[in-house]
Amino acid sequence: MERMLILLKPDAYKRKLLGKIITRIEDKNFTITAMKMTTMSKKLASEHYAHLTKLDFYPEIESYITSAPVVAMIVEGENVIQIMRTVMGKTRWNEALPGTIRGDYANETTENLIHGSDSAENAEIEIKRFFKELG
């Protein structure tokens, strides 16, 4: 059984899309094994986006991701990473196909509603980052 981290970002919270997005996860018959709402600190944001911290637009990302709560989830199922990344849609909202989460709801690249682990290796790192209490 594969697992991944899903983050519903501040714009999903602010726009009251949490339920609609969670329903899409459950409609794919994936299991949410842990979920919590938290506000990301600047430290956690810099850890999660370490690959972007040296880029010019990082301050915008940090400001956005720390602006309101995120919902962190561990989602499990067969091929969950590949399938959920398809369900999420492309990162750039204007390239995301209709029927995907971003294609249907996103309207900006920075504020793109959802994050999902891109590999099993990164999933384990990200899960430990957001769910330290689970060991």
MIKELO-631522 format. One line per field, with one value per residue: residue number from 1; residue in one letter; x, y, z of N, C-alpha, C in turn. Coordinates in steps of 0.05 Angstrom, whole numbers. Each point is the difference from the previous one (the first is absolute). Layout:
# residues N
seq = [NUM, ...]
type = [A, ...]
neast = [X, ...]
nnorth = [Y, ...]
nup = [Z, ...]
caeast = [X, ...]
canorth = [Y, ...]
caup = [Z, ...]
ceast = [X, ...]
cnorth = [Y, ...]
cup = [Z, ...]
***
This chain:
# residues 135
seq = [1, 2, 3, 4, 5, 6, 7, 8, 9, 10, 11, 12, 13, 14, 15, 16, 17, 18, 19, 20, 21, 22, 23, 24, 25, 26, 27, 28, 29, 30, 31, 32, 33, 34, 35, 36, 37, 38, 39, 40, 41, 42, 43, 44, 45, 46, 47, 48, 49, 50, 51, 52, 53, 54, 55, 56, 57, 58, 59, 60, 61, 62, 63, 64, 65, 66, 67, 68, 69, 70, 71, 72, 73, 74, 75, 76, 77, 78, 79, 80, 81, 82, 83, 84, 85, 86, 87, 88, 89, 90, 91, 92, 93, 94, 95, 96, 97, 98, 99, 100, 101, 102, 103, 104, 105, 106, 107, 108, 109, 110, 111, 112, 113, 114, 115, 116, 117, 118, 119, 120, 121, 122, 123, 124, 125, 126, 127, 128, 129, 130, 131, 132, 133, 134, 135]
type = [M, E, R, M, L, I, L, L, K, P, D, A, Y, K, R, K, L, L, G, K, I, I, T, R, I, E, D, K, N, F, T, I, T, A, M, K, M, T, T, M, S, K, K, L, A, S, E, H, Y, A, H, L, T, K, L, D, F, Y, P, E, I, E, S, Y, I, T, S, A, P, V, V, A, M, I, V, E, G, E, N, V, I, Q, I, M, R, T, V, M, G, K, T, R, W, N, E, A, L, P, G, T, I, R, G, D, Y, A, N, E, T, T, E, N, L, I, H, G, S, D, S, A, E, N, A, E, I, E, I, K, R, F, F, K, E, L, G]
neast = [17, -5, 16, -13, 14, -23, 5, -20, 7, 12, 4, 6, 14, 12, 1, 3, 24, 5, -26, -1, 23, -7, -23, 16, 14, -21, -8, 27, -15, 14, 17, -13, 26, 5, -10, 12, -11, 17, 12, 10, 20, 15, 7, -25, -8, 21, -8, -26, 6, 17, -11, -17, 12, 16, -25, -1, -17, 20, 7, -8, 15, 20, -4, -4, 20, 10, -15, -4, -18, 15, -10, 13, 4, -2, 5, -15, 13, -10, 25, -2, 26, 3, -19, 8, 24, -12, -12, 23, 12, 8, 25, 6, -16, 13, 16, -13, -5, -22, -13, 22, 11, 24, -6, -13, 20, 24, 11, 20, 24, 5, -25, 11, -10, 18, 12, 14, 8, 24, 7, 4, 24, -9, -18, 19, 16, -19, -7, 26, 2, -22, 9, 15, -25, 0, 22]
nnorth = [-24, 18, 19, 22, 23, 8, 24, 7, 16, 22, 0, -26, 7, 21, -16, -13, -10, 0, 2, 18, 9, -1, 8, 16, 3, 3, 16, 4, -2, 23, -8, 18, -6, 25, 19, 24, 20, 15, 19, 0, -6, 22, -11, -8, 24, 9, -18, 5, 26, -16, -15, 17, -4, -8, -7, 17, -18, -11, 26, 0, -22, 10, 23, -12, -18, 23, 7, -26, -14, -22, -17, -13, -17, -23, -5, -22, -17, -18, 4, 5, -2, -20, -14, 5, -4, -21, -8, 5, -10, 11, 5, 6, 16, 16, -19, 4, -25, 7, -1, 14, -4, 2, -18, -10, 1, -7, 23, -13, 4, 21, 10, -24, 6, -15, -15, -15, -19, 4, -13, -26, 6, 18, -18, -17, 15, 5, -26, -6, 18, -10, -25, 17, 6, -7, 13]
nup = [0, -18, 10, 4, -1, 9, -11, 14, -19, 8, -27, 3, 21, -11, -21, 23, -10, 27, 5, -20, 9, 25, -10, -15, 22, 15, -19, 3, 22, 3, 18, 15, 6, -7, 17, -6, 13, -14, 12, -24, 15, 2, 23, 5, -8, 14, 18, -1, -2, 12, -19, 12, 23, -18, -8, -19, -8, 14, 4, -25, -5, 14, -10, -24, 2, 10, -19, 0, 14, 3, -16, 18, -20, 13, -25, 3, -17, -16, -6, 26, -1, -18, 12, 25, -10, -12, 22, 11, -21, -22, 9, -25, 13, -17, 11, 22, -5, -13, 22, 0, 23, -10, -19, 20, 18, -11, 8, 11, -10, 13, -3, 2, 24, -12, 18, -16, 17, -10, 23, 2, -10, -17, -5, 4, -14, -18, 0, 2, -19, -10, 4, 12, 9, -26, 5]
caeast = [-17, 16, -11, 11, -10, -16, -5, -20, 14, -17, -22, -22, -13, -13, -21, -19, 0, 11, -18, -1, 25, 0, -18, 13, 19, -16, -13, 19, 2, 24, -5, 14, 7, 6, -7, 0, 2, 22, 10, 29, 19, 20, 20, -11, -2, 27, 8, -17, 7, 29, 9, -8, 6, 19, -12, -11, -28, -4, -14, -29, -10, 0, -21, -25, -4, -3, -22, -25, 5, 1, -9, 20, -12, 14, -20, 11, -14, 16, 8, -12, 16, -5, -28, -7, 13, -17, -24, 7, 4, 27, 5, -8, -29, -10, 7, -15, -24, -26, -4, 20, -5, 10, -14, -27, -2, 23, 0, 26, 20, 9, -22, -10, -18, 7, 26, 1, 27, 6, 13, -2, 22, -8, -24, 9, 13, -20, -17, 14, 1, -26, -12, 22, -11, -5, 26]
canorth = [24, 24, 23, 26, 24, 20, 24, 19, 25, 22, 9, -19, 7, 26, -1, -20, -22, -24, -22, -9, -13, -25, -18, -11, -20, -23, -12, -18, -23, 2, 2, 21, -13, 21, 26, 21, 27, 14, 23, -4, 20, 6, -21, -24, 7, 0, -28, -13, 11, 4, 1, 25, 23, 18, 13, 27, 0, -14, 15, -1, -27, -2, 17, -14, -26, 5, 20, -12, -29, -21, -27, -21, -27, -24, -13, -26, -16, -10, 21, 26, 24, 5, 6, 26, 22, 5, 12, 28, 17, 13, 21, 25, -2, 3, -25, -22, -7, 0, -26, -2, 19, 26, 8, 9, 20, 19, 23, 13, -21, -1, -10, -22, -16, -26, -12, -29, -11, -8, -26, -14, 10, 27, -4, -8, 24, 20, -10, 4, 29, 11, -17, -8, -15, -28, -14]
caup = [0, -3, 13, -7, 15, -15, 14, -11, 6, 11, -17, 2, 26, -2, -20, 9, -19, 13, -3, -28, -7, 15, -13, -24, 10, 9, -24, -12, 19, 16, 29, 15, 25, 20, -10, 20, -10, 13, -14, -4, 9, -21, 1, -13, -28, -13, -2, -21, -26, 0, -28, -11, 17, -13, -23, 4, 7, 25, 21, -6, 8, 29, 9, -6, 13, 29, 3, 11, 5, -20, 9, -7, 0, -11, -17, -8, -20, -23, -20, 8, -8, -28, -5, 12, -15, -23, 10, 8, -24, -2, 19, -12, -2, -28, -15, 13, -16, 14, 13, 21, 22, -8, -24, 7, 21, 3, -18, 3, 3, 28, 17, -17, 16, 10, -4, 4, -3, -28, -1, 25, 17, 10, 17, 27, 11, 5, 22, 25, 4, 8, 20, 18, 22, -8, 0]
ceast = [18, -14, 14, -11, -16, -3, -22, 9, -19, -23, -23, -16, -16, -24, -21, -3, 10, -17, -1, 25, 3, -19, 12, 20, -16, -15, 18, 5, 26, -8, 17, 5, 8, -7, 2, 1, 21, 7, 31, 16, 19, 21, -9, -3, 27, 10, -15, 8, 29, 11, -6, 11, 20, -11, -13, -28, -5, -15, -31, -12, -1, -23, -27, -5, -3, -24, -25, 6, 2, -12, 20, -13, 20, -22, 13, -18, 19, 6, -10, 16, -6, -29, -7, 14, -15, -26, 5, 2, 27, 2, -9, -30, -10, 7, -16, -26, -25, -5, 21, -6, 10, -14, -28, 0, 22, -3, 26, 21, 11, -21, -14, -13, 11, 29, -2, 29, 4, 14, -4, 21, -7, -24, 8, 13, -22, -19, 13, 1, -26, -14, 22, -11, -6, 26, 10]
cnorth = [25, 22, 26, 21, 17, 24, 16, 28, 23, 9, -20, 5, 26, -1, -22, -23, -26, -24, -11, -15, -27, -20, -12, -22, -25, -13, -19, -25, -1, 4, 22, -12, 19, 26, 20, 27, 14, 25, -4, 24, 6, -21, -25, 5, -1, -29, -13, 10, 6, 3, 27, 25, 20, 14, 27, 0, -15, 16, 1, -26, -2, 17, -13, -24, 4, 18, -10, -29, -17, -25, -20, -27, -21, -15, -26, -13, -10, 22, 28, 24, 7, 10, 28, 23, 6, 14, 30, 18, 13, 24, 27, -2, 2, -23, -24, -5, 2, -29, -6, 21, 28, 11, 11, 24, 21, 23, 16, -23, -2, -12, -22, -22, -24, -7, -30, -9, -11, -27, -13, 9, 27, -2, -6, 24, 21, -9, 4, 29, 10, -17, -12, -18, -30, -16, -3]
cup = [0, 16, -8, 18, -20, 19, -15, 10, 9, -18, 1, 26, -3, -18, 7, -19, 13, -5, -28, -7, 15, -12, -25, 8, 7, -24, -16, 17, 15, 29, 11, 27, 22, -13, 23, -14, 17, -16, -2, 10, -24, 0, -15, -30, -14, -2, -23, -28, -2, -28, -13, 15, -13, -24, 7, 11, 26, 21, -5, 8, 30, 12, -3, 18, 31, 6, 12, 4, -26, 13, -10, 3, -9, -15, -11, -21, -21, -20, 8, -10, -29, -5, 11, -14, -26, 8, 7, -25, 1, 19, -10, -6, -28, -18, 11, -16, 16, 11, 21, 22, -8, -25, 6, 20, 2, -20, 2, 4, 29, 18, -16, 16, 14, -6, 4, -5, -29, -3, 27, 20, 12, 18, 28, 14, 8, 23, 27, 7, 13, 22, 18, 22, -6, -1, -27]
***
